Amino acid sequence: MHIEHQLMEIAGAVLPFADRCDWQKFSYRTKVELAYACGLPKDTRDVLIKLGTLRNEFAHKLDASISRQRALDLYNSLSDWHRTVLKESYKVMMDKQDFAPASLEPRDLVTLILLNMYSATRAEGLALRANTP
């Protein structure tokens, strides 16, 4: 939900009459694509689409879970830049120098990815707002 809000902020920074949109009628995927059209980087878009697929699985399957391999695949799909940011934020949060994604619980690794994607979308929205007259 927080990432979706940031996607709407990105679109709102660019669209002249964004307040006229009935955002509740837009799917998550549509919000990602709209934010991408408004300046969201492709590498962020690609990860957000994968996170949306994971989100839908949890919304529609009572027995949904995240395997270690699925969490690592998601981590490995991050761009080099996003992986670097995630590693550095982990080091600061945990006060550790080593980061080994395979040693984390899948839930924890996905949580770190979600937090970093939230930060990335928030930063993009703020940057667009700062550059919009």
Secondary structure as UniProt FT lines:
FT   HELIX           2..14
FT   TURN            16..17
FT   HELIX           18..20
FT   HELIX           23..25
FT   HELIX           28..37
FT   TURN            38..39
FT   HELIX           42..60
FT   TURN            62..63
FT   HELIX           68..76
FT   HELIX           80..94
FT   HELIX           101..103
FT   HELIX           106..131
//
